[in-house]
Amino acid sequence: MQRRDIAAAQRELIGLGYDVGGADGLIGNKTRRSIGAWQTQNGQPATCYPDNKTLRALLQ
């Protein structure tokens, strides 16, 4: 997973109203918390980690 992929996911989360702390491509606490919340709201296990499955679903 590349930094640009994480930044794209962060931008998507920001657009959905999540506070990721900025689209810098780094997986910090706010990004992990937001990913976990998104996963829960979308029927996925809340791992709070942007694995490939989560990124594909988020960026569709």
PDBQT receptor file of N, H, CA, C and O in Angstrom, charges set to zero:
ATOM      1  N   MET A   1       0.843  -1.163   0.000  1.00  0.00    +0.000 N 
ATOM      2  CA  MET A   1       0.000   0.000   0.000  1.00  0.00    +0.000 C 
ATOM      3  C   MET A   1       0.897   1.237   0.000  1.00  0.00    +0.000 C 
ATOM      4  O   MET A   1       1.814   1.362   0.812  1.00  0.00    +0.000 OA
ATOM      5  N   GLN A   2       0.615   2.122  -0.906  1.00  0.00    +0.000 N 
ATOM      6  H   GLN A   2      -0.130   2.021  -1.565  1.00  0.00    +0.000 HD
ATOM      7  CA  GLN A   2       1.454   3.307  -1.047  1.00  0.00    +0.000 C 
ATOM      8  C   GLN A   2       0.805   4.517  -0.376  1.00  0.00    +0.000 C 
ATOM      9  O   GLN A   2      -0.402   4.567  -0.139  1.00  0.00    +0.000 OA
ATOM     10  N   ARG A   3       1.649   5.465  -0.090  1.00  0.00    +0.000 N 
ATOM     11  H   ARG A   3       2.630   5.424  -0.282  1.00  0.00    +0.000 HD
ATOM     12  CA  ARG A   3       1.190   6.682   0.588  1.00  0.00    +0.000 C 
ATOM     13  C   ARG A   3       0.101   7.391  -0.208  1.00  0.00    +0.000 C 
ATOM     14  O   ARG A   3      -0.831   7.948   0.372  1.00  0.00    +0.000 OA
ATOM     15  N   ARG A   4       0.214   7.370  -1.528  1.00  0.00    +0.000 N 
ATOM     16  H   ARG A   4       0.971   6.917  -1.999  1.00  0.00    +0.000 HD
ATOM     17  CA  ARG A   4      -0.812   8.041  -2.353  1.00  0.00    +0.000 C 
ATOM     18  C   ARG A   4      -2.162   7.344  -2.229  1.00  0.00    +0.000 C 
ATOM     19  O   ARG A   4      -3.202   7.996  -2.323  1.00  0.00    +0.000 OA
ATOM     20  N   ASP A   5      -2.159   6.019  -2.018  1.00  0.00    +0.000 N 
ATOM     21  H   ASP A   5      -1.314   5.489  -1.941  1.00  0.00    +0.000 HD
ATOM     22  CA  ASP A   5      -3.410   5.283  -1.817  1.00  0.00    +0.000 C 
ATOM     23  C   ASP A   5      -4.070   5.687  -0.501  1.00  0.00    +0.000 C 
ATOM     24  O   ASP A   5      -5.285   5.873  -0.434  1.00  0.00    +0.000 OA
ATOM     25  N   ILE A   6      -3.262   5.820   0.533  1.00  0.00    +0.000 N 
ATOM     26  H   ILE A   6      -2.275   5.669   0.479  1.00  0.00    +0.000 HD
ATOM     27  CA  ILE A   6      -3.784   6.252   1.833  1.00  0.00    +0.000 C 
ATOM     28  C   ILE A   6      -4.324   7.671   1.734  1.00  0.00    +0.000 C 
ATOM     29  O   ILE A   6      -5.388   7.967   2.278  1.00  0.00    +0.000 OA
ATOM     30  N   ALA A   7      -3.601   8.557   1.042  1.00  0.00    +0.000 N 
ATOM     31  H   ALA A   7      -2.736   8.317   0.600  1.00  0.00    +0.000 HD
ATOM     32  CA  ALA A   7      -4.060   9.945   0.874  1.00  0.00    +0.000 C 
ATOM     33  C   ALA A   7      -5.388   9.990   0.120  1.00  0.00    +0.000 C 
ATOM     34  O   ALA A   7      -6.263  10.791   0.452  1.00  0.00    +0.000 OA
ATOM     35  N   ALA A   8      -5.542   9.137  -0.890  1.00  0.00    +0.000 N 
ATOM     36  H   ALA A   8      -4.832   8.486  -1.159  1.00  0.00    +0.000 HD
ATOM     37  CA  ALA A   8      -6.807   9.088  -1.631  1.00  0.00    +0.000 C 
ATOM     38  C   ALA A   8      -7.944   8.638  -0.711  1.00  0.00    +0.000 C 
ATOM     39  O   ALA A   8      -9.041   9.195  -0.752  1.00  0.00    +0.000 OA
ATOM     40  N   ALA A   9      -7.677   7.640   0.108  1.00  0.00    +0.000 N 
ATOM     41  H   ALA A   9      -6.786   7.187   0.141  1.00  0.00    +0.000 HD
ATOM     42  CA  ALA A   9      -8.686   7.180   1.064  1.00  0.00    +0.000 C 
ATOM     43  C   ALA A   9      -9.017   8.277   2.066  1.00  0.00    +0.000 C 
ATOM     44  O   ALA A   9     -10.181   8.462   2.421  1.00  0.00    +0.000 OA
ATOM     45  N   GLN A  10      -8.014   8.996   2.520  1.00  0.00    +0.000 N 
ATOM     46  H   GLN A  10      -7.068   8.845   2.232  1.00  0.00    +0.000 HD
ATOM     47  CA  GLN A  10      -8.252  10.098   3.456  1.00  0.00    +0.000 C 
ATOM     48  C   GLN A  10      -9.111  11.176   2.813  1.00  0.00    +0.000 C 
ATOM     49  O   GLN A  10     -10.018  11.708   3.454  1.00  0.00    +0.000 OA
ATOM     50  N   ARG A  11      -8.840  11.504   1.566  1.00  0.00    +0.000 N 
ATOM     51  H   ARG A  11      -8.103  11.072   1.045  1.00  0.00    +0.000 HD
ATOM     52  CA  ARG A  11      -9.663  12.517   0.881  1.00  0.00    +0.000 C 
ATOM     53  C   ARG A  11     -11.110  12.045   0.762  1.00  0.00    +0.000 C 
ATOM     54  O   ARG A  11     -12.040  12.835   0.927  1.00  0.00    +0.000 OA
ATOM     55  N   GLU A  12     -11.297  10.774   0.480  1.00  0.00    +0.000 N 
ATOM     56  H   GLU A  12     -10.542  10.133   0.346  1.00  0.00    +0.000 HD
ATOM     57  CA  GLU A  12     -12.651  10.220   0.386  1.00  0.00    +0.000 C 
ATOM     58  C   GLU A  12     -13.347  10.294   1.748  1.00  0.00    +0.000 C 
ATOM     59  O   GLU A  12     -14.508  10.693   1.837  1.00  0.00    +0.000 OA
ATOM     60  N   LEU A  13     -12.640   9.911   2.793  1.00  0.00    +0.000 N 
ATOM     61  H   LEU A  13     -11.696   9.587   2.722  1.00  0.00    +0.000 HD
ATOM     62  CA  LEU A  13     -13.221   9.974   4.131  1.00  0.00    +0.000 C 
ATOM     63  C   LEU A  13     -13.576  11.411   4.518  1.00  0.00    +0.000 C 
ATOM     64  O   LEU A  13     -14.629  11.655   5.108  1.00  0.00    +0.000 OA
ATOM     65  N   ILE A  14     -12.706  12.350   4.188  1.00  0.00    +0.000 N 
ATOM     66  H   ILE A  14     -11.851  12.152   3.709  1.00  0.00    +0.000 HD
ATOM     67  CA  ILE A  14     -12.992  13.761   4.456  1.00  0.00    +0.000 C 
ATOM     68  C   ILE A  14     -14.270  14.178   3.729  1.00  0.00    +0.000 C 
ATOM     69  O   ILE A  14     -15.118  14.865   4.299  1.00  0.00    +0.000 OA
ATOM     70  N   GLY A  15     -14.404  13.761   2.470  1.00  0.00    +0.000 N 
ATOM     71  H   GLY A  15     -13.715  13.204   2.007  1.00  0.00    +0.000 HD
ATOM     72  CA  GLY A  15     -15.596  14.076   1.693  1.00  0.00    +0.000 C 
ATOM     73  C   GLY A  15     -16.861  13.474   2.281  1.00  0.00    +0.000 C 
ATOM     74  O   GLY A  15     -17.958  13.990   2.071  1.00  0.00    +0.000 OA
ATOM     75  N   LEU A  16     -16.706  12.385   3.018  1.00  0.00    +0.000 N 
ATOM     76  H   LEU A  16     -15.814  11.966   3.189  1.00  0.00    +0.000 HD
ATOM     77  CA  LEU A  16     -17.845  11.743   3.665  1.00  0.00    +0.000 C 
ATOM     78  C   LEU A  16     -18.110  12.300   5.061  1.00  0.00    +0.000 C 
ATOM     79  O   LEU A  16     -19.031  11.857   5.747  1.00  0.00    +0.000 OA
ATOM     80  N   GLY A  17     -17.304  13.269   5.477  1.00  0.00    +0.000 N 
ATOM     81  H   GLY A  17     -16.555  13.629   4.920  1.00  0.00    +0.000 HD
ATOM     82  CA  GLY A  17     -17.529  13.938   6.750  1.00  0.00    +0.000 C 
ATOM     83  C   GLY A  17     -16.696  13.437   7.917  1.00  0.00    +0.000 C 
ATOM     84  O   GLY A  17     -16.939  13.829   9.058  1.00  0.00    +0.000 OA
ATOM     85  N   TYR A  18     -15.729  12.587   7.657  1.00  0.00    +0.000 N 
ATOM     86  H   TYR A  18     -15.531  12.268   6.730  1.00  0.00    +0.000 HD
ATOM     87  CA  TYR A  18     -14.861  12.082   8.732  1.00  0.00    +0.000 C 
ATOM     88  C   TYR A  18     -13.687  13.033   8.952  1.00  0.00    +0.000 C 
ATOM     89  O   TYR A  18     -13.215  13.692   8.025  1.00  0.00    +0.000 OA
ATOM     90  N   ASP A  19     -13.232  13.087  10.196  1.00  0.00    +0.000 N 
ATOM     91  H   ASP A  19     -13.616  12.553  10.949  1.00  0.00    +0.000 HD
ATOM     92  CA  ASP A  19     -12.075  13.912  10.549  1.00  0.00    +0.000 C 
ATOM     93  C   ASP A  19     -10.836  13.025  10.589  1.00  0.00    +0.000 C 
ATOM     94  O   ASP A  19     -10.600  12.326  11.575  1.00  0.00    +0.000 OA
ATOM     95  N   VAL A  20     -10.049  13.053   9.523  1.00  0.00    +0.000 N 
ATOM     96  H   VAL A  20     -10.241  13.621   8.722  1.00  0.00    +0.000 HD
ATOM     97  CA  VAL A  20      -8.834  12.242   9.465  1.00  0.00    +0.000 C 
ATOM     98  C   VAL A  20      -7.596  13.067   9.798  1.00  0.00    +0.000 C 
ATOM     99  O   VAL A  20      -6.486  12.537   9.847  1.00  0.00    +0.000 OA
ATOM    100  N   GLY A  21      -7.784  14.350  10.023  1.00  0.00    +0.000 N 
ATOM    101  H   GLY A  21      -8.686  14.781   9.983  1.00  0.00    +0.000 HD
ATOM    102  CA  GLY A  21      -6.661  15.211  10.362  1.00  0.00    +0.000 C 
ATOM    103  C   GLY A  21      -5.890  15.715   9.160  1.00  0.00    +0.000 C 
ATOM    104  O   GLY A  21      -4.859  16.366   9.329  1.00  0.00    +0.000 OA
ATOM    105  N   GLY A  22      -6.349  15.442   7.967  1.00  0.00    +0.000 N 
ATOM    106  H   GLY A  22      -7.187  14.914   7.830  1.00  0.00    +0.000 HD
ATOM    107  CA  GLY A  22      -5.686  15.905   6.747  1.00  0.00    +0.000 C 
ATOM    108  C   GLY A  22      -5.278  14.733   5.873  1.00  0.00    +0.000 C 
ATOM    109  O   GLY A  22      -5.033  13.631   6.364  1.00  0.00    +0.000 OA
ATOM    110  N   ALA A  23      -5.210  14.980   4.584  1.00  0.00    +0.000 N 
ATOM    111  H   ALA A  23      -5.410  15.875   4.185  1.00  0.00    +0.000 HD
ATOM    112  CA  ALA A  23      -4.864  13.941   3.607  1.00  0.00    +0.000 C 
ATOM    113  C   ALA A  23      -3.363  13.961   3.337  1.00  0.00    +0.000 C 
ATOM    114  O   ALA A  23      -2.910  14.441   2.298  1.00  0.00    +0.000 OA
ATOM    115  N   ASP A  24      -2.597  13.425   4.301  1.00  0.00    +0.000 N 
ATOM    116  H   ASP A  24      -2.965  13.035   5.145  1.00  0.00    +0.000 HD
ATOM    117  CA  ASP A  24      -1.148  13.432   4.157  1.00  0.00    +0.000 C 
ATOM    118  C   ASP A  24      -0.563  12.072   3.771  1.00  0.00    +0.000 C 
ATOM    119  O   ASP A  24       0.643  11.947   3.560  1.00  0.00    +0.000 OA
ATOM    120  N   GLY A  25      -1.423  11.059   3.681  1.00  0.00    +0.000 N 
ATOM    121  H   GLY A  25      -2.403  11.160   3.853  1.00  0.00    +0.000 HD
ATOM    122  CA  GLY A  25      -0.951   9.731   3.307  1.00  0.00    +0.000 C 
ATOM    123  C   GLY A  25      -0.365   8.928   4.446  1.00  0.00    +0.000 C 
ATOM    124  O   GLY A  25       0.157   7.835   4.229  1.00  0.00    +0.000 OA
ATOM    125  N   LEU A  26      -0.445   9.458   5.666  1.00  0.00    +0.000 N 
ATOM    126  H   LEU A  26      -0.869  10.346   5.842  1.00  0.00    +0.000 HD
ATOM    127  CA  LEU A  26       0.066   8.755   6.834  1.00  0.00    +0.000 C 
ATOM    128  C   LEU A  26      -1.103   8.206   7.657  1.00  0.00    +0.000 C 
ATOM    129  O   LEU A  26      -2.146   8.850   7.767  1.00  0.00    +0.000 OA
ATOM    130  N   ILE A  27      -0.924   7.035   8.224  1.00  0.00    +0.000 N 
ATOM    131  H   ILE A  27      -0.076   6.513   8.135  1.00  0.00    +0.000 HD
ATOM    132  CA  ILE A  27      -1.996   6.388   8.977  1.00  0.00    +0.000 C 
ATOM    133  C   ILE A  27      -1.841   6.728  10.457  1.00  0.00    +0.000 C 
ATOM    134  O   ILE A  27      -1.218   5.990  11.221  1.00  0.00    +0.000 OA
ATOM    135  N   GLY A  28      -2.418   7.854  10.835  1.00  0.00    +0.000 N 
ATOM    136  H   GLY A  28      -2.923   8.453  10.213  1.00  0.00    +0.000 HD
ATOM    137  CA  GLY A  28      -2.367   8.282  12.228  1.00  0.00    +0.000 C 
ATOM    138  C   GLY A  28      -3.629   7.872  12.968  1.00  0.00    +0.000 C 
ATOM    139  O   GLY A  28      -4.485   7.173  12.425  1.00  0.00    +0.000 OA
ATOM    140  N   ASN A  29      -3.730   8.315  14.213  1.00  0.00    +0.000 N 
ATOM    141  H   ASN A  29      -3.034   8.882  14.654  1.00  0.00    +0.000 HD
ATOM    142  CA  ASN A  29      -4.870   7.950  15.057  1.00  0.00    +0.000 C 
ATOM    143  C   ASN A  29      -6.213   8.371  14.475  1.00  0.00    +0.000 C 
ATOM    144  O   ASN A  29      -7.167   7.594  14.490  1.00  0.00    +0.000 OA
ATOM    145  N   LYS A  30      -6.293   9.595  13.962  1.00  0.00    +0.000 N 
ATOM    146  H   LYS A  30      -5.518  10.226  13.949  1.00  0.00    +0.000 HD
ATOM    147  CA  LYS A  30      -7.566  10.074  13.407  1.00  0.00    +0.000 C 
ATOM    148  C   LYS A  30      -7.955   9.283  12.163  1.00  0.00    +0.000 C 
ATOM    149  O   LYS A  30      -9.131   8.985  11.956  1.00  0.00    +0.000 OA
ATOM    150  N   THR A  31      -6.981   8.946  11.344  1.00  0.00    +0.000 N 
ATOM    151  H   THR A  31      -6.025   9.188  11.512  1.00  0.00    +0.000 HD
ATOM    152  CA  THR A  31      -7.273   8.153  10.153  1.00  0.00    +0.000 C 
ATOM    153  C   THR A  31      -7.748   6.767  10.559  1.00  0.00    +0.000 C 
ATOM    154  O   THR A  31      -8.731   6.272  10.007  1.00  0.00    +0.000 OA
ATOM    155  N   ARG A  32      -7.084   6.137  11.499  1.00  0.00    +0.000 N 
ATOM    156  H   ARG A  32      -6.286   6.539  11.947  1.00  0.00    +0.000 HD
ATOM    157  CA  ARG A  32      -7.477   4.798  11.945  1.00  0.00    +0.000 C 
ATOM    158  C   ARG A  32      -8.874   4.809  12.559  1.00  0.00    +0.000 C 
ATOM    159  O   ARG A  32      -9.683   3.921  12.294  1.00  0.00    +0.000 OA
ATOM    160  N   ARG A  33      -9.149   5.813  13.375  1.00  0.00    +0.000 N 
ATOM    161  H   ARG A  33      -8.491   6.535  13.591  1.00  0.00    +0.000 HD
ATOM    162  CA  ARG A  33     -10.476   5.923  13.990  1.00  0.00    +0.000 C 
ATOM    163  C   ARG A  33     -11.551   6.106  12.922  1.00  0.00    +0.000 C 
ATOM    164  O   ARG A  33     -12.620   5.500  13.000  1.00  0.00    +0.000 OA
ATOM    165  N   SER A  34     -11.268   6.934  11.937  1.00  0.00    +0.000 N 
ATOM    166  H   SER A  34     -10.400   7.427  11.874  1.00  0.00    +0.000 HD
ATOM    167  CA  SER A  34     -12.232   7.178  10.863  1.00  0.00    +0.000 C 
ATOM    168  C   SER A  34     -12.445   5.940  10.011  1.00  0.00    +0.000 C 
ATOM    169  O   SER A  34     -13.572   5.644   9.614  1.00  0.00    +0.000 OA
ATOM    170  N   ILE A  35     -11.383   5.222   9.730  1.00  0.00    +0.000 N 
ATOM    171  H   ILE A  35     -10.467   5.462  10.052  1.00  0.00    +0.000 HD
ATOM    172  CA  ILE A  35     -11.517   3.981   8.955  1.00  0.00    +0.000 C 
ATOM    173  C   ILE A  35     -12.369   2.980   9.723  1.00  0.00    +0.000 C 
ATOM    174  O   ILE A  35     -13.235   2.328   9.139  1.00  0.00    +0.000 OA
ATOM    175  N   GLY A  36     -12.134   2.851  11.025  1.00  0.00    +0.000 N 
ATOM    176  H   GLY A  36     -11.431   3.381  11.500  1.00  0.00    +0.000 HD
ATOM    177  CA  GLY A  36     -12.930   1.945  11.842  1.00  0.00    +0.000 C 
ATOM    178  C   GLY A  36     -14.403   2.307  11.839  1.00  0.00    +0.000 C 
ATOM    179  O   GLY A  36     -15.264   1.432  11.740  1.00  0.00    +0.000 OA
ATOM    180  N   ALA A  37     -14.692   3.585  11.945  1.00  0.00    +0.000 N 
ATOM    181  H   ALA A  37     -13.993   4.296  12.025  1.00  0.00    +0.000 HD
ATOM    182  CA  ALA A  37     -16.089   4.043  11.912  1.00  0.00    +0.000 C 
ATOM    183  C   ALA A  37     -16.709   3.755  10.549  1.00  0.00    +0.000 C 
ATOM    184  O   ALA A  37     -17.848   3.294  10.471  1.00  0.00    +0.000 OA
ATOM    185  N   TRP A  38     -15.970   4.022   9.481  1.00  0.00    +0.000 N 
ATOM    186  H   TRP A  38     -15.045   4.397   9.545  1.00  0.00    +0.000 HD
ATOM    187  CA  TRP A  38     -16.472   3.752   8.135  1.00  0.00    +0.000 C 
ATOM    188  C   TRP A  38     -16.715   2.256   7.949  1.00  0.00    +0.000 C 
ATOM    189  O   TRP A  38     -17.738   1.855   7.395  1.00  0.00    +0.000 OA
ATOM    190  N   GLN A  39     -15.776   1.430   8.412  1.00  0.00    +0.000 N 
ATOM    191  H   GLN A  39     -14.944   1.755   8.862  1.00  0.00    +0.000 HD
ATOM    192  CA  GLN A  39     -15.934  -0.021   8.292  1.00  0.00    +0.000 C 
ATOM    193  C   GLN A  39     -17.204  -0.477   9.007  1.00  0.00    +0.000 C 
ATOM    194  O   GLN A  39     -17.982  -1.254   8.454  1.00  0.00    +0.000 OA
ATOM    195  N   THR A  40     -17.416  -0.006  10.213  1.00  0.00    +0.000 N 
ATOM    196  H   THR A  40     -16.785   0.625  10.663  1.00  0.00    +0.000 HD
ATOM    197  CA  THR A  40     -18.605  -0.389  10.979  1.00  0.00    +0.000 C 
ATOM    198  C   THR A  40     -19.879   0.017  10.243  1.00  0.00    +0.000 C 
ATOM    199  O   THR A  40     -20.825  -0.766  10.156  1.00  0.00    +0.000 OA
ATOM    200  N   GLN A  41     -19.904   1.225   9.721  1.00  0.00    +0.000 N 
ATOM    201  H   GLN A  41     -19.136   1.861   9.791  1.00  0.00    +0.000 HD
ATOM    202  CA  GLN A  41     -21.094   1.724   9.030  1.00  0.00    +0.000 C 
ATOM    203  C   GLN A  41     -21.333   1.025   7.695  1.00  0.00    +0.000 C 
ATOM    204  O   GLN A  41     -22.420   1.126   7.124  1.00  0.00    +0.000 OA
ATOM    205  N   ASN A  42     -20.329   0.324   7.203  1.00  0.00    +0.000 N 
ATOM    206  H   ASN A  42     -19.447   0.242   7.666  1.00  0.00    +0.000 HD
ATOM    207  CA  ASN A  42     -20.459  -0.351   5.914  1.00  0.00    +0.000 C 
ATOM    208  C   ASN A  42     -20.389  -1.874   6.038  1.00  0.00    +0.000 C 
ATOM    209  O   ASN A  42     -20.054  -2.570   5.079  1.00  0.00    +0.000 OA
ATOM    210  N   GLY A  43     -20.707  -2.377   7.222  1.00  0.00    +0.000 N 
ATOM    211  H   GLY A  43     -20.979  -1.812   8.001  1.00  0.00    +0.000 HD
ATOM    212  CA  GLY A  43     -20.838  -3.809   7.426  1.00  0.00    +0.000 C 
ATOM    213  C   GLY A  43     -19.548  -4.606   7.407  1.00  0.00    +0.000 C 
ATOM    214  O   GLY A  43     -19.569  -5.819   7.199  1.00  0.00    +0.000 OA
ATOM    215  N   GLN A  44     -18.434  -3.940   7.621  1.00  0.00    +0.000 N 
ATOM    216  H   GLN A  44     -18.418  -2.954   7.791  1.00  0.00    +0.000 HD
ATOM    217  CA  GLN A  44     -17.149  -4.623   7.667  1.00  0.00    +0.000 C 
ATOM    218  C   GLN A  44     -16.669  -4.701   9.110  1.00  0.00    +0.000 C 
ATOM    219  O   GLN A  44     -17.056  -3.876   9.938  1.00  0.00    +0.000 OA
ATOM    220  N   PRO A  45     -15.834  -5.678   9.415  1.00  0.00    +0.000 N 
ATOM    221  CA  PRO A  45     -15.245  -5.705  10.764  1.00  0.00    +0.000 C 
ATOM    222  C   PRO A  45     -14.382  -4.459  10.977  1.00  0.00    +0.000 C 
ATOM    223  O   PRO A  45     -13.621  -4.063  10.095  1.00  0.00    +0.000 OA
ATOM    224  N   ALA A  46     -14.508  -3.855  12.142  1.00  0.00    +0.000 N 
ATOM    225  H   ALA A  46     -15.126  -4.177  12.859  1.00  0.00    +0.000 HD
ATOM    226  CA  ALA A  46     -13.769  -2.621  12.426  1.00  0.00    +0.000 C 
ATOM    227  C   ALA A  46     -12.339  -2.940  12.843  1.00  0.00    +0.000 C 
ATOM    228  O   ALA A  46     -12.037  -3.053  14.031  1.00  0.00    +0.000 OA
ATOM    229  N   THR A  47     -11.468  -3.082  11.858  1.00  0.00    +0.000 N 
ATOM    230  H   THR A  47     -11.713  -2.991  10.893  1.00  0.00    +0.000 HD
ATOM    231  CA  THR A  47     -10.057  -3.331  12.124  1.00  0.00    +0.000 C 
ATOM    232  C   THR A  47      -9.294  -2.030  12.338  1.00  0.00    +0.000 C 
ATOM    233  O   THR A  47      -8.204  -2.026  12.911  1.00  0.00    +0.000 OA
ATOM    234  N   CYS A  48      -9.869  -0.933  11.875  1.00  0.00    +0.000 N 
ATOM    235  H   CYS A  48     -10.754  -0.935  11.409  1.00  0.00    +0.000 HD
ATOM    236  CA  CYS A  48      -9.250   0.397  11.943  1.00  0.00    +0.000 C 
ATOM    237  C   CYS A  48      -7.947   0.451  11.142  1.00  0.00    +0.000 C 
ATOM    238  O   CYS A  48      -7.097   1.308  11.383  1.00  0.00    +0.000 OA
ATOM    239  N   TYR A  49      -7.801  -0.460  10.201  1.00  0.00    +0.000 N 
ATOM    240  H   TYR A  49      -8.491  -1.156  10.005  1.00  0.00    +0.000 HD
ATOM    241  CA  TYR A  49      -6.610  -0.478   9.359  1.00  0.00    +0.000 C 
ATOM    242  C   TYR A  49      -7.035  -0.506   7.891  1.00  0.00    +0.000 C 
ATOM    243  O   TYR A  49      -7.929  -1.270   7.528  1.00  0.00    +0.000 OA
ATOM    244  N   PRO A  50      -6.416   0.305   7.052  1.00  0.00    +0.000 N 
ATOM    245  CA  PRO A  50      -6.804   0.389   5.641  1.00  0.00    +0.000 C 
ATOM    246  C   PRO A  50      -6.213  -0.754   4.801  1.00  0.00    +0.000 C 
ATOM    247  O   PRO A  50      -5.272  -0.540   4.037  1.00  0.00    +0.000 OA
ATOM    248  N   ASP A  51      -6.766  -1.962   4.943  1.00  0.00    +0.000 N 
ATOM    249  H   ASP A  51      -7.530  -2.136   5.564  1.00  0.00    +0.000 HD
ATOM    250  CA  ASP A  51      -6.287  -3.065   4.118  1.00  0.00    +0.000 C 
ATOM    251  C   ASP A  51      -6.794  -2.890   2.686  1.00  0.00    +0.000 C 
ATOM    252  O   ASP A  51      -7.579  -1.983   2.407  1.00  0.00    +0.000 OA
ATOM    253  N   ASN A  52      -6.350  -3.746   1.796  1.00  0.00    +0.000 N 
ATOM    254  H   ASN A  52      -5.712  -4.483   2.022  1.00  0.00    +0.000 HD
ATOM    255  CA  ASN A  52      -6.716  -3.613   0.378  1.00  0.00    +0.000 C 
ATOM    256  C   ASN A  52      -8.219  -3.693   0.157  1.00  0.00    +0.000 C 
ATOM    257  O   ASN A  52      -8.757  -2.952  -0.665  1.00  0.00    +0.000 OA
ATOM    258  N   LYS A  53      -8.911  -4.579   0.875  1.00  0.00    +0.000 N 
ATOM    259  H   LYS A  53      -8.474  -5.181   1.543  1.00  0.00    +0.000 HD
ATOM    260  CA  LYS A  53     -10.359  -4.720   0.726  1.00  0.00    +0.000 C 
ATOM    261  C   LYS A  53     -11.062  -3.427   1.117  1.00  0.00    +0.000 C 
ATOM    262  O   LYS A  53     -11.960  -2.967   0.411  1.00  0.00    +0.000 OA
ATOM    263  N   THR A  54     -10.658  -2.845   2.233  1.00  0.00    +0.000 N 
ATOM    264  H   THR A  54      -9.929  -3.218   2.806  1.00  0.00    +0.000 HD
ATOM    265  CA  THR A  54     -11.256  -1.599   2.696  1.00  0.00    +0.000 C 
ATOM    266  C   THR A  54     -10.986  -0.461   1.706  1.00  0.00    +0.000 C 
ATOM    267  O   THR A  54     -11.891   0.308   1.382  1.00  0.00    +0.000 OA
ATOM    268  N   LEU A  55      -9.763  -0.356   1.233  1.00  0.00    +0.000 N 
ATOM    269  H   LEU A  55      -9.028  -0.981   1.496  1.00  0.00    +0.000 HD
ATOM    270  CA  LEU A  55      -9.433   0.706   0.277  1.00  0.00    +0.000 C 
ATOM    271  C   LEU A  55     -10.237   0.568  -1.011  1.00  0.00    +0.000 C 
ATOM    272  O   LEU A  55     -10.744   1.562  -1.531  1.00  0.00    +0.000 OA
ATOM    273  N   ARG A  56     -10.360  -0.644  -1.530  1.00  0.00    +0.000 N 
ATOM    274  H   ARG A  56      -9.948  -1.452  -1.107  1.00  0.00    +0.000 HD
ATOM    275  CA  ARG A  56     -11.146  -0.842  -2.754  1.00  0.00    +0.000 C 
ATOM    276  C   ARG A  56     -12.586  -0.415  -2.555  1.00  0.00    +0.000 C 
ATOM    277  O   ARG A  56     -13.159   0.275  -3.398  1.00  0.00    +0.000 OA
ATOM    278  N   ALA A  57     -13.175  -0.828  -1.432  1.00  0.00    +0.000 N 
ATOM    279  H   ALA A  57     -12.709  -1.388  -0.747  1.00  0.00    +0.000 HD
ATOM    280  CA  ALA A  57     -14.573  -0.476  -1.153  1.00  0.00    +0.000 C 
ATOM    281  C   ALA A  57     -14.741   1.024  -0.955  1.00  0.00    +0.000 C 
ATOM    282  O   ALA A  57     -15.714   1.612  -1.426  1.00  0.00    +0.000 OA
ATOM    283  N   LEU A  58     -13.811   1.632  -0.270  1.00  0.00    +0.000 N 
ATOM    284  H   LEU A  58     -13.020   1.154   0.113  1.00  0.00    +0.000 HD
ATOM    285  CA  LEU A  58     -13.892   3.066   0.017  1.00  0.00    +0.000 C 
ATOM    286  C   LEU A  58     -13.716   3.908  -1.242  1.00  0.00    +0.000 C 
ATOM    287  O   LEU A  58     -14.369   4.940  -1.394  1.00  0.00    +0.000 OA
ATOM    288  N   LEU A  59     -12.850   3.479  -2.132  1.00  0.00    +0.000 N 
ATOM    289  H   LEU A  59     -12.320   2.641  -2.008  1.00  0.00    +0.000 HD
ATOM    290  CA  LEU A  59     -12.532   4.297  -3.298  1.00  0.00    +0.000 C 
ATOM    291  C   LEU A  59     -13.389   3.990  -4.532  1.00  0.00    +0.000 C 
ATOM    292  O   LEU A  59     -13.098   4.480  -5.623  1.00  0.00    +0.000 OA
ATOM    293  N   GLN A  60     -14.431   3.193  -4.368  1.00  0.00    +0.000 N 
ATOM    294  H   GLN A  60     -14.668   2.795  -3.482  1.00  0.00    +0.000 HD
ATOM    295  CA  GLN A  60     -15.318   2.911  -5.508  1.00  0.00    +0.000 C 
ATOM    296  C   GLN A  60     -16.213   4.059  -5.807  1.00  0.00    +0.000 C 
ATOM    297  O   GLN A  60     -17.020   3.987  -6.734  1.00  0.00    +0.000 OA
TER     298      GLN A  60
